Amino acid sequence: MNDERLKNKLADFAKLWLAHDGLWFQAVENKYGIEVAIELDGVAWSKFSPIEAKRIMNRCGLKPGGGIDSLLKALPERLYGLLNKQEVLEADDKHAVFVMKTCRVQDARHKKNLKPFPCKEVGIIEYSEFAKTIDPRIQTKCLHCPPDKYNGQFWCKWEFSIA
């Protein structure tokens, strides 16, 4: 399989995973309401994020406790790294600021004139668990995430630091 075909296949797998995640969320939301769906989504992400981080670390040869450098190598390897445009705005060995410039979920809602999905609460769990699996010293802070208003440049902004 050539590189282009493999890349397309991986992107399709990521889209299927994201579609399943969204459909699961909608099913819970439709039956129990948005509050319960967000709560359960947080539980799922608290379990999934460490699994994803460990697999990425293994695949990329990253050692536990690798600090900000390892985190910045791991973030683009996440499943939605194939689907969303991400950027590191600033970084050194103790600090990094990361933005999600495009988000497949939020972009689709934006095109349909729907309110952004309020992902901040779950995002804090997701990014914190992912980062501390890479290195338990890493602290995660959300600087911007829906329901915060979309600024036209990025959907979410995260700060990672080591004291």
DSSP file (Angstrom, degrees, kcal/mol; ACC not computed):
  #  RESIDUE AA STRUCTURE BP1 BP2  ACC     N-H-->O    O-->H-N    N-H-->O    O-->H-N    TCO  KAPPA ALPHA  PHI   PSI    X-CA   Y-CA   Z-CA
    1    1 A M              0   0    0      0, 0.0     2,-0.0     0, 0.0     0, 0.0   0.000 360.0 360.0 360.0 129.5    0.0    0.0    0.0
    2    2 A N     >  -     0   0    0      1,-0.1     4,-2.4     4,-0.0     5,-0.2  -0.273 360.0-104.7 -75.3 166.7    1.5    3.4   -1.0
    3    3 A D  H  > S+     0   0    0      1,-0.2     4,-2.6     2,-0.2     5,-0.2   0.873 118.4  51.4 -59.6 -41.2    1.8    6.2    1.5
    4    4 A E  H  > S+     0   0    0      2,-0.2     4,-2.4     1,-0.2    -1,-0.2   0.918 111.4  46.5 -65.2 -43.9   -1.1    8.2    0.1
    5    5 A R  H  > S+     0   0    0      2,-0.2     4,-2.3     1,-0.2    -2,-0.2   0.906 113.4  49.5 -65.3 -41.0   -3.5    5.3    0.3
    6    6 A L  H  X S+     0   0    0     -4,-2.4     4,-2.6     2,-0.2    -2,-0.2   0.919 110.7  50.0 -63.3 -44.0   -2.4    4.4    3.8
    7    7 A K  H  X S+     0   0    0     -4,-2.6     4,-2.4     1,-0.2    -2,-0.2   0.917 112.0  47.9 -61.2 -43.9   -2.8    8.0    4.9
    8    8 A N  H  X S+     0   0    0     -4,-2.4     4,-2.2     2,-0.2    -1,-0.2   0.890 111.6  50.5 -63.7 -39.9   -6.3    8.1    3.4
    9    9 A K  H  X S+     0   0    0     -4,-2.3     4,-2.3     2,-0.2    -2,-0.2   0.920 111.0  48.0 -65.3 -43.9   -7.2    4.8    5.1
   10   10 A L  H  X S+     0   0    0     -4,-2.6     4,-2.4     2,-0.2    -2,-0.2   0.904 111.1  50.9 -63.3 -41.5   -6.0    6.1    8.5
   11   11 A A  H  X S+     0   0    0     -4,-2.4     4,-2.3     2,-0.2    -1,-0.2   0.891 109.6  51.0 -63.3 -38.9   -7.9    9.3    8.1
   12   12 A D  H  X S+     0   0    0     -4,-2.2     4,-2.4     2,-0.2    -2,-0.2   0.908 108.9  50.7 -64.5 -42.0  -11.1    7.3    7.2
   13   13 A F  H  X S+     0   0    0     -4,-2.3     4,-2.5     1,-0.2    -2,-0.2   0.918 110.5  50.0 -59.8 -43.1  -10.6    5.1   10.4
   14   14 A A  H  X S+     0   0    0     -4,-2.4     4,-2.5     1,-0.2    -2,-0.2   0.899 110.0  50.2 -63.6 -40.4  -10.2    8.3   12.4
   15   15 A K  H  X S+     0   0    0     -4,-2.3     4,-2.5     2,-0.2    -1,-0.2   0.902 110.6  49.8 -64.1 -40.5  -13.4    9.7   10.9
   16   16 A L  H  X S+     0   0    0     -4,-2.4     4,-2.4     2,-0.2    -2,-0.2   0.916 110.8  49.5 -64.0 -42.7  -15.3    6.5   11.7
   17   17 A W  H  X S+     0   0    0     -4,-2.5     4,-2.4     1,-0.2    -2,-0.2   0.931 112.7  47.3 -60.0 -45.8  -14.0    6.6   15.3
   18   18 A L  H  X S+     0   0    0     -4,-2.5     4,-2.4     1,-0.2    -2,-0.2   0.880 110.5  52.3 -65.7 -38.2  -15.2   10.2   15.7
   19   19 A A  H  X S+     0   0    0     -4,-2.5     4,-2.6     2,-0.2    -1,-0.2   0.916 110.0  48.7 -63.0 -42.9  -18.6    9.4   14.1
   20   20 A H  H  X S+     0   0    0     -4,-2.4     4,-2.7     2,-0.2     5,-0.2   0.925 110.3  51.4 -62.4 -43.8  -19.1    6.6   16.6
   21   21 A D  H  X S+     0   0    0     -4,-2.4     4,-2.3     1,-0.2    -2,-0.2   0.924 112.7  46.1 -58.0 -45.3  -18.1    8.8   19.5
   22   22 A G  H  X S+     0   0    0     -4,-2.4     4,-2.6     2,-0.2    -2,-0.2   0.895 112.5  49.0 -66.1 -41.0  -20.6   11.4   18.3
   23   23 A L  H  X S+     0   0    0     -4,-2.6     4,-2.3     2,-0.2    -2,-0.2   0.889 110.8  50.8 -67.2 -38.6  -23.4    8.9   17.8
   24   24 A W  H  X S+     0   0    0     -4,-2.7     4,-2.1    -5,-0.2    -2,-0.2   0.942 111.7  48.3 -60.6 -47.2  -22.8    7.4   21.2
   25   25 A F  H  X S+     0   0    0     -4,-2.3     4,-3.0    -5,-0.2    -2,-0.2   0.929 111.4  49.4 -59.7 -47.0  -22.9   10.9   22.8
   26   26 A Q  H  X S+     0   0    0     -4,-2.6     4,-2.9     1,-0.2    -1,-0.2   0.874 108.6  53.4 -62.6 -37.6  -26.1   11.7   20.9
   27   27 A A  H  X S+     0   0    0     -4,-2.3     4,-1.6     2,-0.2    -1,-0.2   0.926 113.1  42.8 -63.3 -43.7  -27.8    8.5   22.0
   28   28 A V  H  X>S+     0   0    0     -4,-2.1     4,-3.2     2,-0.2     5,-0.6   0.927 114.9  50.5 -67.1 -44.2  -27.0    9.2   25.6
   29   29 A E  H  X5S+     0   0    0     -4,-3.0     4,-2.1     1,-0.2    -2,-0.2   0.914 110.0  50.1 -59.8 -43.8  -28.0   12.8   25.3
   30   30 A N  H  <5S+     0   0    0     -4,-2.9    -1,-0.2    -5,-0.2    -2,-0.2   0.839 119.8  36.2 -65.5 -33.2  -31.4   11.9   23.6
   31   31 A K  H  <5S+     0   0    0     -4,-1.6    -2,-0.2    -5,-0.2    -1,-0.2   0.862 136.8  14.2 -87.0 -38.2  -32.2    9.4   26.4
   32   32 A Y  H  <5S-     0   0    0     -4,-3.2     4,-0.3     1,-0.2    -3,-0.2   0.524 106.6-104.5-120.6  -9.2  -30.8   11.1   29.5
   33   33 A G     X< -     0   0    0     -4,-2.1     4,-2.1    -5,-0.6    -1,-0.2  -0.153  38.6 -73.9 100.1 161.7  -30.1   14.8   28.6
   34   34 A I  H  > S+     0   0    0      1,-0.2     4,-2.7     2,-0.2     5,-0.2   0.842 124.2  57.9 -65.5 -36.4  -27.0   16.7   27.9
   35   35 A E  H  > S+     0   0    0      1,-0.2     4,-2.3     2,-0.2    -1,-0.2   0.932 110.9  42.0 -62.3 -45.3  -25.8   16.9   31.5
   36   36 A V  H  > S+     0   0    0     -4,-0.3     4,-2.8     2,-0.2     5,-0.3   0.894 113.3  53.9 -67.8 -39.6  -25.7   13.1   31.9
   37   37 A A  H  X S+     0   0    0     -4,-2.1     4,-2.4     1,-0.2    -2,-0.2   0.918 110.8  45.9 -61.8 -42.7  -24.1   12.7   28.4
   38   38 A I  H  X S+     0   0    0     -4,-2.7     4,-2.4     2,-0.2    -1,-0.2   0.918 112.4  51.2 -66.2 -42.6  -21.3   15.2   29.3
   39   39 A E  H  X S+     0   0    0     -4,-2.3     4,-1.7    -5,-0.2    -2,-0.2   0.939 114.6  42.1 -58.8 -48.0  -20.8   13.4   32.6
   40   40 A L  H  X S+     0   0    0     -4,-2.8     4,-2.5     2,-0.2    -1,-0.2   0.849 111.4  55.5 -70.1 -34.1  -20.5   10.0   31.0
   41   41 A D  H  X S+     0   0    0     -4,-2.4     4,-2.8    -5,-0.3     5,-0.2   0.908 106.3  52.4 -62.3 -41.2  -18.4   11.3   28.2
   42   42 A G  H  X S+     0   0    0     -4,-2.4     4,-2.1     2,-0.2    -2,-0.2   0.897 108.7  49.9 -60.1 -41.3  -16.0   12.6   30.8
   43   43 A V  H  X S+     0   0    0     -4,-1.7     4,-1.0     2,-0.2    -2,-0.2   0.932 111.8  48.1 -62.6 -45.5  -15.8    9.2   32.4
   44   44 A A  H >X S+     0   0    0     -4,-2.5     4,-2.8     1,-0.2     3,-0.6   0.926 112.9  47.3 -62.3 -45.1  -15.1    7.6   29.0
   45   45 A W  H 3X S+     0   0    0     -4,-2.8     4,-2.4     1,-0.2    -1,-0.2   0.832 104.7  60.5 -67.0 -31.6  -12.4   10.1   28.1
   46   46 A S  H 3< S+     0   0    0     -4,-2.1    -1,-0.2    -5,-0.2    -2,-0.2   0.794 115.2  35.8 -66.1 -24.8  -10.8    9.7   31.6
   47   47 A K  H <X S+     0   0    0     -4,-1.0     4,-1.0    -3,-0.6    -2,-0.2   0.831 119.7  47.2 -91.0 -40.4  -10.3    6.1   30.6
   48   48 A F  H  X S+     0   0    0     -4,-2.8     4,-2.9     1,-0.2     5,-0.2   0.908 101.6  62.7 -71.5 -42.9   -9.6    6.4   26.9
   49   49 A S  H  X S+     0   0    0     -4,-2.4     4,-2.6     1,-0.2    -1,-0.2   0.885 104.8  45.8 -56.4 -45.4   -7.0    9.3   27.1
   50   50 A P  H  > S+     0   0    0      0, 0.0     4,-2.6     0, 0.0    -1,-0.2   0.891 112.9  51.5 -64.3 -36.4   -4.4    7.3   29.1
   51   51 A I  H  X S+     0   0    0     -4,-1.0     4,-2.2     2,-0.2    -2,-0.2   0.944 112.5  45.6 -62.4 -46.9   -4.9    4.3   26.8
   52   52 A E  H  X S+     0   0    0     -4,-2.9     4,-2.4     1,-0.2     5,-0.2   0.923 113.3  50.0 -62.4 -44.3   -4.3    6.5   23.8
   53   53 A A  H  X S+     0   0    0     -4,-2.6     4,-2.8    -5,-0.2    -2,-0.2   0.920 110.7  49.0 -61.7 -44.4   -1.3    8.2   25.4
   54   54 A K  H  X S+     0   0    0     -4,-2.6     4,-2.3     1,-0.2    -1,-0.2   0.894 111.8  48.6 -63.7 -40.4    0.3    4.8   26.3
   55   55 A R  H  X S+     0   0    0     -4,-2.2     4,-2.8     2,-0.2    -1,-0.2   0.899 112.5  48.2 -67.1 -39.8   -0.2    3.4   22.8
   56   56 A I  H  X S+     0   0    0     -4,-2.4     4,-2.7     2,-0.2     6,-0.3   0.926 110.6  51.7 -64.7 -44.3    1.3    6.5   21.2
   57   57 A M  H  X>S+     0   0    0     -4,-2.8     5,-2.5     1,-0.2     4,-0.7   0.921 113.1  45.3 -58.1 -44.1    4.3    6.4   23.6
   58   58 A N  H ><5S+     0   0    0     -4,-2.3     3,-0.7     3,-0.2    -2,-0.2   0.941 114.6  47.1 -63.9 -48.6    4.9    2.8   22.7
   59   59 A R  H 3<5S+     0   0    0     -4,-2.8    -2,-0.2     1,-0.2    -1,-0.2   0.853 120.0  38.8 -62.3 -36.5    4.5    3.4   19.0
   60   60 A C  H 3<5S-     0   0    0     -4,-2.7    -1,-0.2    -5,-0.2    -2,-0.2   0.405 109.5-116.9 -98.4   1.5    6.8    6.5   19.0
   61   61 A G  T <<5 +     0   0    0     -4,-0.7     2,-0.5    -3,-0.7    -3,-0.2   0.839  56.4 160.6  67.8  32.6    9.3    5.2   21.5
   62   62 A L      < -     0   0    0     -5,-2.5    -1,-0.2    -6,-0.3    -2,-0.1  -0.756  32.2-138.5 -90.5 131.2    8.6    7.8   24.1
   63   63 A K    >   -     0   0    0     -2,-0.5     3,-0.8     1,-0.1     7,-0.1  -0.602  28.5 -97.0 -86.0 146.3    9.7    7.1   27.6
   64   64 A P  T 3  S+     0   0    0      0, 0.0    71,-0.2     0, 0.0    70,-0.1  -0.304 110.5  30.9 -57.5 145.7    7.4    7.9   30.6
   65   65 A G  T 3  S+     0   0    0     69,-2.0    70,-0.2    68,-0.2    69,-0.1   0.736  74.5 143.0  77.9  23.1    8.3   11.2   32.3
   66   66 A G    <>  -     0   0    0     68,-0.9     4,-1.1    -3,-0.8     3,-0.4   0.410  46.1-147.7 -80.4   2.5    9.5   12.7   29.0
   67   67 A G  H  >  -     0   0    0      1,-0.2     4,-2.0    67,-0.2     3,-0.2  -0.137  50.4 -27.9  70.4-161.8    8.2   16.2   29.8
   68   68 A I  H  > S+     0   0    0     25,-0.7     4,-2.7     1,-0.2     5,-0.2   0.848 133.6  60.7 -60.7 -37.7    6.8   18.8   27.5
   69   69 A D  H  > S+     0   0    0     -3,-0.4     4,-1.4     1,-0.2    -1,-0.2   0.929 107.3  44.4 -58.6 -46.5    9.0   17.5   24.6
   70   70 A S  H  X S+     0   0    0     -4,-1.1     4,-2.0    -3,-0.2    -1,-0.2   0.901 111.9  53.3 -65.7 -40.1    7.3   14.1   24.7
   71   71 A L  H  X S+     0   0    0     -4,-2.0     4,-2.6     1,-0.2    -2,-0.2   0.926 107.8  50.5 -60.0 -44.1    3.9   15.6   25.0
   72   72 A L  H  < S+     0   0    0     -4,-2.7    -1,-0.2     1,-0.2    -2,-0.2   0.779 111.3  48.9 -68.2 -25.4    4.5   17.8   21.9
   73   73 A K  H  < S+     0   0    0     -4,-1.4     4,-0.3    -5,-0.2    -1,-0.2   0.809 114.6  46.4 -77.2 -31.0    5.6   14.7   20.0
   74   74 A A  H >< S+     0   0    0     -4,-2.0     3,-1.5     1,-0.2     4,-0.4   0.851  96.5  70.3 -80.9 -36.5    2.5   12.7   21.2
   75   75 A L  G >< S+     0   0    0     -4,-2.6     3,-1.4     1,-0.3    -1,-0.2   0.878  98.0  48.6 -54.7 -45.1   -0.2   15.3   20.5
   76   76 A P  G 3  S+     0   0    0      0, 0.0    -1,-0.3     0, 0.0    -2,-0.1   0.687 104.1  63.9 -69.8 -13.0   -0.1   15.1   16.7
   77   77 A E  G <  S+     0   0    0     -3,-1.5    -2,-0.2    -4,-0.3    -3,-0.1   0.518  77.4 112.1 -85.8  -5.9   -0.2   11.3   16.9
   78   78 A R  S X  S-     0   0    0     -3,-1.4     3,-1.8    -4,-0.4     4,-0.4  -0.269  84.7-105.9 -65.3 156.5   -3.7   11.4   18.5
   79   79 A L  G >  S+     0   0    0      1,-0.3     3,-1.4     2,-0.2     4,-0.2   0.896 121.5  47.1 -52.4 -46.1   -6.6   10.0   16.4
   80   80 A Y  G >> S+     0   0    0      1,-0.3     4,-2.6     2,-0.2     3,-1.1   0.544  89.1  85.1 -79.9  -1.3   -8.0   13.4   15.6
   81   81 A G  G <4 S+     0   0    0     -3,-1.8    -1,-0.3     1,-0.2    -2,-0.2   0.741  88.1  55.9 -62.4 -21.9   -4.6   14.7   14.7
   82   82 A L  G <4 S+     0   0    0     -3,-1.4    -1,-0.2    -4,-0.4    -2,-0.2   0.646 116.9  33.8 -79.8 -15.8   -5.3   13.2   11.3
   83   83 A L  T <4 S+     0   0    0     -3,-1.1     2,-0.3    -4,-0.2    -2,-0.2   0.726 110.3  57.7-112.8 -30.0   -8.5   15.3   11.0
   84   84 A N  S  < S-     0   0    0     -4,-2.6     2,-0.6    19,-0.1    19,-0.1  -0.801  76.5-120.0-112.1 146.6   -7.9   18.6   12.8
   85   85 A K        -     0   0    0     -2,-0.3    16,-1.9    -3,-0.0    17,-1.6  -0.757  39.0-179.3 -84.6 124.3   -5.4   21.3   12.2
   86   86 A Q  E     -A  100   0A   0     -2,-0.6     2,-0.3    14,-0.2    14,-0.2  -0.854   7.8-172.4-122.6 156.1   -3.3   21.8   15.4
   87   87 A E  E     -A   99   0A   0     12,-2.2    12,-2.9    -2,-0.3     2,-0.7  -0.990  23.7-136.8-151.6 141.8   -0.5   24.1   16.2
   88   88 A V  E     -A   98   0A   0     -2,-0.3    10,-0.2    10,-0.2     3,-0.1  -0.893  19.2-173.2 -94.5 119.2    2.0   24.7   19.0
   89   89 A L  E     -     0   0A   0      8,-2.5     2,-0.3    -2,-0.7    -1,-0.2   0.831  68.2  -2.7 -84.1 -34.3    2.1   28.5   19.5
   90   90 A E  E     +A   97   0A   0      7,-1.1     7,-2.4     2,-0.0    -1,-0.3  -0.986  67.9 170.6-155.8 149.9    5.0   28.5   22.0
   91   91 A A  E     +A   96   0A   0     -2,-0.3     2,-0.3     5,-0.2     5,-0.2  -0.962  10.2 155.9-163.1 142.9    7.1   25.9   23.8
   92   92 A D  E >   -A   95   0A   0      3,-2.6     3,-0.6    -2,-0.3    -2,-0.0  -0.807  63.9 -75.4-146.1-168.4   10.1   25.3   25.9
   93   93 A D  T 3  S+     0   0    0     -2,-0.3   -25,-0.7     1,-0.2   -24,-0.2   0.628 129.7  32.8 -73.6 -10.0   11.1   22.5   28.3
   94   94 A K  T 3  S+     0   0    0      1,-0.2    68,-2.3   -27,-0.1     2,-0.3   0.426 121.5  31.4-119.5  -2.1    8.7   23.7   31.0
   95   95 A H  E <   +AB  92 161A   0     -3,-0.6    -3,-2.6    66,-0.2     2,-0.3  -0.996  50.6 175.5-160.4 143.9    5.7   25.1   29.1
   96   96 A A  E     -AB  91 160A   0     64,-2.3    64,-2.8    -2,-0.3     2,-0.5  -0.986  16.4-151.9-151.3 148.3    3.7   24.9   25.9
   97   97 A V  E     -AB  90 159A   0     -7,-2.4    -8,-2.5    -2,-0.3    -7,-1.1  -0.993  20.8-174.3-121.6 127.3    0.6   26.5   24.4
   98   98 A F  E     -AB  88 158A   0     60,-2.8    60,-3.2    -2,-0.5     2,-0.3  -0.949   3.4-166.7-125.7 135.7   -1.3   24.3   21.9
   99   99 A V  E     -AB  87 157A   0    -12,-2.9   -12,-2.2    -2,-0.4     2,-0.8  -0.939  21.5-139.9-125.5 150.8   -4.3   25.3   19.8
  100  100 A M  E     -AB  86 156A   0     56,-2.3    55,-3.1    -2,-0.3    56,-0.9  -0.907  22.2-178.3-103.0 101.1   -6.9   23.3   17.8
  101  101 A K  S    S+     0   0    0    -16,-1.9     2,-0.4    -2,-0.8   -15,-0.2   0.899  71.4  21.5 -72.9 -41.5   -7.2   25.5   14.7
  102  102 A T        -     0   0    0    -17,-1.6     2,-0.4    -3,-0.1    -1,-0.2  -0.958  65.8-170.0-124.2 148.6   -9.9   23.4   13.1
  103  103 A C     >  -     0   0    0     -2,-0.4     4,-3.5   -19,-0.1     5,-0.4  -0.969  18.7-146.6-138.0 119.3  -12.1   20.8   14.8
  104  104 A R  H  > S+     0   0    0     -2,-0.4     4,-1.7     1,-0.2     5,-0.1   0.877 100.7  45.4 -54.0 -42.6  -14.2   18.5   12.6
  105  105 A V  H  > S+     0   0    0      2,-0.2     4,-1.9     1,-0.2    -1,-0.2   0.961 118.3  40.4 -67.3 -52.4  -17.0   18.5   15.2
  106  106 A Q  H  > S+     0   0    0      1,-0.2     4,-2.7     2,-0.2    -2,-0.2   0.883 113.4  53.9 -68.6 -37.8  -17.1   22.2   15.8
  107  107 A D  H  X S+     0   0    0     -4,-3.5     4,-2.3     2,-0.2    -1,-0.2   0.905 108.7  49.7 -62.2 -40.5  -16.6   23.1   12.1
  108  108 A A  H  X S+     0   0    0     -4,-1.7     4,-1.2    -5,-0.4    -1,-0.2   0.915 113.1  46.2 -64.5 -42.6  -19.6   21.0   11.1
  109  109 A R  H  <>S+     0   0    0     -4,-1.9     5,-2.9     1,-0.2     3,-0.2   0.908 111.3  52.6 -65.9 -40.9  -21.8   22.6   13.8
  110  110 A H  H ><5S+     0   0    0     -4,-2.7     3,-1.6     1,-0.2    -2,-0.2   0.905 106.9  52.0 -61.3 -43.1  -20.6   26.1   12.7
  111  111 A K  H 3<5S+     0   0    0     -4,-2.3    -1,-0.2     1,-0.3    -2,-0.2   0.801 110.1  49.4 -64.0 -29.1  -21.4   25.4    9.1
  112  112 A K  T 3<5S-     0   0    0     -4,-1.2    -1,-0.3    -3,-0.2    -2,-0.2   0.316 116.1-116.0 -91.3   7.8  -25.0   24.3   10.1
  113  113 A N  T < 5 +     0   0    0     -3,-1.6     2,-0.3     1,-0.2    -3,-0.2   0.813  67.8 144.8  58.4  32.6  -25.3   27.5   12.3
  114  114 A L      < -     0   0    0     -5,-2.9    -1,-0.2    -6,-0.1     3,-0.1  -0.686  58.7 -97.7 -94.2 153.6  -25.6   25.4   15.4
  115  115 A K        -     0   0    0     -2,-0.3    -1,-0.1     1,-0.1    -3,-0.0  -0.387  52.8 -91.5 -64.0 147.6  -24.1   26.5   18.7
  116  116 A P        -     0   0    0      0, 0.0    -1,-0.1     0, 0.0   -10,-0.1  -0.264  44.0-102.2 -58.3 147.8  -20.7   25.1   19.4
  117  117 A F        -     0   0    0      1,-0.1     2,-2.0    -3,-0.1     3,-0.1  -0.594  34.4-122.4 -69.0 129.3  -20.7   21.8   21.3
  118  118 A P        +     0   0    0      0, 0.0     3,-0.3     0, 0.0     4,-0.3  -0.499  53.0 152.8 -78.3  81.2  -19.7   22.7   24.9
  119  119 A C     >  +     0   0    0     -2,-2.0     4,-3.3     1,-0.2     5,-0.2   0.438  36.8  98.7 -93.5  -0.2  -16.7   20.5   25.1
  120  120 A K  H  > S+     0   0    0     26,-2.5     4,-2.5     1,-0.2     5,-0.2   0.919  82.4  50.5 -56.5 -49.8  -14.6   22.4   27.8
  121  121 A E  H  > S+     0   0    0     -3,-0.3     4,-1.1     1,-0.2    -1,-0.2   0.915 118.7  37.5 -57.3 -46.6  -15.6   20.2   30.7
  122  122 A V  H  > S+     0   0    0     -4,-0.3     4,-3.1     1,-0.2    -1,-0.2   0.869 112.9  58.7 -73.3 -37.3  -14.8   17.0   28.9
  123  123 A G  H  X S+     0   0    0     -4,-3.3     4,-3.1     1,-0.2     5,-0.4   0.873 101.2  55.1 -59.8 -38.4  -11.7   18.5   27.2
  124  124 A I  H  X S+     0   0    0     -4,-2.5     4,-1.9    -5,-0.2     5,-0.2   0.921 112.4  43.3 -61.4 -43.4  -10.2   19.4   30.6
  125  125 A I  H  X S+     0   0    0     -4,-1.1     4,-2.6    -5,-0.2     5,-0.3   0.959 116.2  48.2 -64.0 -50.8  -10.5   15.7   31.6
  126  126 A E  H  X S+     0   0    0     -4,-3.1     4,-2.2     1,-0.2    -2,-0.2   0.943 117.1  38.6 -57.5 -55.1   -9.3   14.5   28.2
  127  127 A Y  H  X S+     0   0    0     -4,-3.1     4,-2.7     2,-0.2     5,-0.2   0.876 116.1  52.0 -68.9 -37.3   -6.2   16.7   27.9
  128  128 A S  H  X S+     0   0    0     -4,-1.9     4,-2.6    -5,-0.4     5,-0.2   0.938 113.0  44.3 -63.7 -46.0   -5.3   16.5   31.6
  129  129 A E  H  X S+     0   0    0     -4,-2.6     4,-1.2    -5,-0.2    -2,-0.2   0.894 114.8  49.2 -66.2 -39.9   -5.4   12.7   31.6
  130  130 A F  H  X S+     0   0    0     -4,-2.2     4,-1.6    -5,-0.3     3,-0.4   0.959 114.3  44.9 -62.3 -50.9   -3.5   12.5   28.3
  131  131 A A  H  X S+     0   0    0     -4,-2.7     4,-2.4     1,-0.2     7,-0.3   0.902 112.4  49.9 -63.8 -43.2   -0.7   14.9   29.5
  132  132 A K  H  < S+     0   0    0     -4,-2.6    -1,-0.2     1,-0.2    -2,-0.2   0.725 106.4  56.7 -74.1 -17.4   -0.3   13.3   32.9
  133  133 A T  H  < S+     0   0    0     -4,-1.2    -1,-0.2    -3,-0.4   -68,-0.2   0.874 108.7  46.9 -73.0 -38.4    0.0    9.9   31.3
  134  134 A I  H  < S-     0   0    0     -4,-1.6   -69,-2.0     1,-0.3   -68,-0.9   0.930 142.6  -9.9 -64.4 -45.6    2.9   11.2   29.2
  135  135 A D    ><  -     0   0    0     -4,-2.4     3,-2.2   -70,-0.2    -1,-0.3  -0.850  59.7-145.4-157.8 116.2    4.4   12.8   32.3
  136  136 A P  T 3  S+     0   0    0      0, 0.0    -4,-0.1     0, 0.0    -3,-0.1   0.671  98.2  65.9 -59.5 -16.2    2.7   13.0   35.7
  137  137 A R  T 3  S+     0   0    0     -6,-0.1    26,-0.5    -5,-0.1     2,-0.3   0.683  77.6 104.6 -77.4 -17.0    4.4   16.4   36.3
  138  138 A I  E <   -C  162   0A   0     -3,-2.2     2,-0.4    -7,-0.3    24,-0.2  -0.496  56.2-158.9 -75.0 127.2    2.6   18.1   33.5
  139  139 A Q  E     -C  161   0A   0     22,-3.4    22,-2.2    -2,-0.3     2,-0.4  -0.848   7.5-149.2-101.5 141.0   -0.2   20.4   34.6
  140  140 A T  E     -C  160   0A   0     -2,-0.4     2,-0.4    20,-0.2    20,-0.2  -0.928  14.2-177.9-116.6 134.4   -3.0   21.2   32.1
  141  141 A K  E     -C  159   0A   0     18,-2.6    18,-2.9    -2,-0.4     2,-0.6  -0.997  22.6-135.9-132.1 130.8   -4.9   24.5   31.9
  142  142 A C  E     +C  158   0A   0     -2,-0.4    16,-0.2    16,-0.2     3,-0.1  -0.757  22.8 175.2 -84.1 121.7   -7.7   25.3   29.5
  143  143 A L  E    S-     0   0A   0     14,-2.8     2,-0.3    -2,-0.6    15,-0.2   0.696  71.8  -2.0 -95.6 -25.1   -7.2   28.8   28.1
  144  144 A H  E    S+C  157   0A   0     13,-1.6    13,-2.8     2,-0.0    -1,-0.4  -0.892  70.2 141.9-167.1 133.2  -10.2   28.7   25.7
  145  145 A C    >   -     0   0    0     -2,-0.3     3,-2.5    11,-0.2    11,-0.2  -0.890  49.0 -50.7-170.8 142.7  -12.7   26.0   24.7
  146  146 A P  T 3  S+     0   0    0      0, 0.0   -26,-2.5     0, 0.0   -27,-0.1  -0.314 118.1  50.6 -54.7 135.4  -16.4   26.0   23.8
  147  147 A P  T 3  S+     0   0    0      0, 0.0     3,-0.1     0, 0.0   -30,-0.0  -0.947 100.1  93.9 -83.9   5.0  -18.7   27.1   25.2
  148  148 A D  S <  S-     0   0    0     -3,-2.5     3,-0.1     1,-0.1    -4,-0.0  -0.334  97.1 -90.1 -55.8 144.2  -16.3   30.0   24.9
  149  149 A K        -     0   0    0      1,-0.1     2,-0.2    -3,-0.1    -1,-0.1  -0.310  41.2-109.9 -63.1 135.7  -17.1   32.1   21.8
  150  150 A Y        -     0   0    0      1,-0.1     5,-0.1    -3,-0.1    -1,-0.1  -0.478  24.7-161.1 -64.6 131.0  -15.3   31.0   18.6
  151  151 A N        -     0   0    0      3,-0.9    -1,-0.1    -2,-0.2     4,-0.1   0.376  38.8-112.3 -99.1   3.5  -12.7   33.7   17.7
  152  152 A G  S    S+     0   0    0      2,-0.2     3,-0.1     1,-0.1    -2,-0.1   0.362 106.7  67.7  83.7  -6.8  -12.3   32.7   14.1
  153  153 A Q  S    S-     0   0    0      1,-0.4     2,-0.3   -53,-0.0    -1,-0.1   0.740 109.1  -4.1-112.8 -39.0   -8.7   31.5   14.7
  154  154 A F        -     0   0    0      1,-0.1    -3,-0.9     3,-0.0    -1,-0.4  -0.990  46.5-142.7-155.2 155.2   -8.9   28.4   16.9
  155  155 A W  S    S+     0   0    0    -55,-3.1     2,-0.3    -2,-0.3   -54,-0.1   0.859  86.4  12.0 -87.3 -41.8  -11.6   26.4   18.7
  156  156 A C  E     -B  100   0A   0    -56,-0.9   -56,-2.3   -11,-0.2     2,-0.4  -0.970  58.0-161.5-140.6 157.2   -9.6   25.5   21.8
  157  157 A K  E     -BC  99 144A   0    -13,-2.8   -14,-2.8    -2,-0.3   -13,-1.6  -0.997  11.6-171.1-141.4 129.4   -6.3   26.6   23.4
  158  158 A W  E     -BC  98 142A   0    -60,-3.2   -60,-2.8    -2,-0.4     2,-0.5  -0.940  11.3-153.8-127.0 142.5   -4.4   24.6   26.1
  159  159 A E  E     -BC  97 141A   0    -18,-2.9   -18,-2.6    -2,-0.4     2,-0.4  -0.969  10.6-169.6-116.2 130.0   -1.5   25.4   28.3
  160  160 A F  E     +BC  96 140A   0    -64,-2.8   -64,-2.3    -2,-0.5     2,-0.3  -0.957  14.5 168.1-118.0 135.9    0.8   22.6   29.5
  161  161 A S  E     -BC  95 139A   0    -22,-2.2   -22,-3.4    -2,-0.4     2,-0.5  -0.985  30.6-146.4-147.3 156.7    3.4   23.3   32.2
  162  162 A I  E       C   0 138A   0    -68,-2.3   -24,-0.1    -2,-0.3   -25,-0.1  -0.996 360.0 360.0-121.8 123.9    5.8   21.6   34.6
  163  163 A A              0   0    0    -26,-0.5   -25,-0.1    -2,-0.5   -69,-0.1   0.499 360.0 360.0 -64.9 360.0    6.4   23.5   37.9
